[in-house]
Structures are given as structure tokens and as C-alpha cells.
Amino acid sequence: MTVLEQVQSDVRTAMKARERERAAALRLVVDVLQQDAKLGKGDEVAVLQRERKKRVEAAEAYEGAGRAEQAAAERFEAELIEGYLPQQLSDQELGELVEAAIAESGATEIKQMGQVMSALMPKVGGRADGKRVSAAVREKLGS
């Protein structure tokens, strides 16, 4: 079952349970996944990560503006989307992948971070946020 099919099924379940807020949020996810499928990109994990990131950034913006209710709604949607993403890498697993990518690319200094990132990101496969990955690479190369 694809992520899109799972989300569609969850929309139906939420509607039957009369969970309007959850159903509305899931419909937005279905819409974005369907648009991506029509464009032929087909990378559901990337779409979900992008949508989650948008919600987190919007929640932070709302918090900064003193709009707690909207921030809470955005955080709810982000958490909902997170449930469809692959399990995130632990710090130890990420560290091991970073070390392997550094060894593979032969990088020794921070200037070579791009080489490490290009070798590393396909291996991470959506199981860690890009900011978290780049911070781990910086830490390893900086020391």
C-alpha cells in the first residue's frame, strides 16, 4: 500500500469517526500527494518532508506573532504528517553514515562538505532532516 492509499484510507476512517480537524488535515496531504503523482515525480517521502517542514516553519512564525491557536493547528498537521514518514535515524546511526560518507569522499575539511552531503543524502533516504544531517557533517569535519 502506498503512502497516498494509506492517507486516503485514514481520511475515510477519520470521517467515520467524525474527527473533522484530522480529516481536513489529511485531505490536504492527499491533495499534495496527488499533485505530485500527476507531475510524475512520485517521491512521496520528499513531498511529506517538504509539507512537514512548511507546517513547522508556519507554526514558528505564528508563535512569533503571538498567534498560539494557529501555531497549534500547524503543529498538529506537522505531527500528523510525521506519522507517515519513515522512522528517523538515531544520532548514532546518523553519525555512522556521516563517517562512512566522509571516508568514501575522502573529505578532510569543511570546504568539502558538499561532496560529503552528495554522497550521504541518498543513503539517508528521508530518514533525517537536511539541517540535522548538515550539522552532523559539520561537526565531524570541523573536529
C-alpha positions in Angstrom: 0.0 0.0 0.0 1.4 3.4 -1.0 1.5 6.3 1.4 -1.2 8.0 -0.7 -3.5 5.0 -0.4 -2.8 4.8 3.4 -3.6 8.5 3.8 -6.8 8.2 1.8 -7.9 5.2 4.0 -7.1 7.3 7.1 -9.3 10.1 5.7 -12.2 7.8 5.4 -11.6 6.5 9.0 -11.4 10.0 10.4 -14.6 11.0 8.6 -16.5 7.9 10.0 -15.2 8.8 13.5 -16.3 12.4 12.9 -12.8 13.7 13.5 -13.2 16.8 11.3 -9.9 18.5 12.1 -7.9 15.3 11.4 -9.8 14.6 8.2 -9.3 18.1 6.9 -5.6 17.9 7.6 -5.3 14.5 5.9 -7.2 15.8 2.9 -4.6 18.5 2.4 -1.9 15.7 2.5 -3.8 13.6 -0.1 -4.1 16.7 -2.3 -0.4 17.4 -2.3 0.5 13.7 -2.8 -2.0 13.5 -5.8 -0.5 16.7 -7.3 3.0 15.2 -7.1 1.8 11.9 -8.6 0.3 13.8 -11.6 3.5 15.6 -12.1 5.2 12.2 -12.3 7.7 12.8 -9.6 6.4 10.0 -7.4 8.7 10.7 -4.4 6.1 10.6 -1.6 8.7 10.8 1.2 10.2 14.0 -0.2 6.6 15.5 -0.5 5.8 14.6 3.1 9.1 16.0 4.3 8.5 19.3 2.5 4.9 19.6 3.8 6.0 18.8 7.3 8.8 21.4 7.1 6.3 24.0 5.8 4.0 23.3 8.8 6.8 23.6 11.3 8.0 26.9 9.9 4.5 28.2 9.8 4.0 27.2 13.4 7.2 29.0 14.4 6.0 32.1 12.5 2.6 32.1 14.2 4.3 31.6 17.6 6.5 34.6 16.9 3.4 36.7 16.0 1.6 35.6 19.2 -1.0 33.5 17.4 -0.9 30.4 19.5 -4.1 28.9 18.1 -2.8 28.9 14.5 0.6 27.6 15.7 -1.1 24.7 17.5 -3.1 23.8 14.3 0.1 23.9 12.2 2.0 21.7 14.8 -1.0 19.3 14.8 -0.7 18.9 11.0 3.1 18.5 11.2 2.8 15.7 13.7 0.1 14.1 11.6 2.4 14.1 8.5 5.3 12.9 10.6 3.3 9.7 11.2 3.6 8.8 7.5 7.4 9.4 7.3 9.9 6.6 7.7 11.4 6.3 11.2 14.1 8.8 11.8 17.7 7.8 12.2 19.2 7.8 15.7 22.1 10.1 16.4 24.4 7.1 16.4 23.1 5.7 13.1 23.5 9.1 11.5 27.0 9.5 12.9 28.0 6.2 11.4 26.6 7.2 8.0 28.4 10.5 8.2 31.7 8.8 9.0 31.2 6.4 6.1 30.4 9.2 3.7 33.4 11.2 4.8 35.7 8.2 4.3 34.1 7.5 0.9 34.5 11.0 -0.3 38.0 11.5 1.2 36.9 14.8 2.7 39.2 16.3 5.4 37.9 19.8 5.8 34.7 21.8 5.9 35.3 23.1 2.3 34.5 19.6 1.1 31.1 19.4 2.8 29.3 19.4 -0.5 31.0 16.2 -1.6 30.1 14.5 1.7 26.5 15.7 1.5 26.0 14.5 -2.0 27.4 11.0 -1.0 25.4 11.0 2.2 21.9 12.2 1.3 20.9 9.2 -0.9 21.9 6.9 2.0 19.8 8.9 4.5 16.8 8.4 2.2 14.4 10.8 4.1 15.1 9.4 7.5 16.8 12.6 8.8 16.1 16.3 8.2 18.7 18.0 6.0 19.6 20.5 8.7 20.3 17.7 11.1 22.5 15.9 8.5 24.5 19.0 7.6 25.0 19.8 11.3 26.4 16.2 11.9 28.7 16.6 8.8 29.9 20.0 10.1 30.6 18.5 13.5 32.7 15.6 12.1 34.6 17.8 9.6 35.2 20.6 12.0 36.9 18.4 14.6 
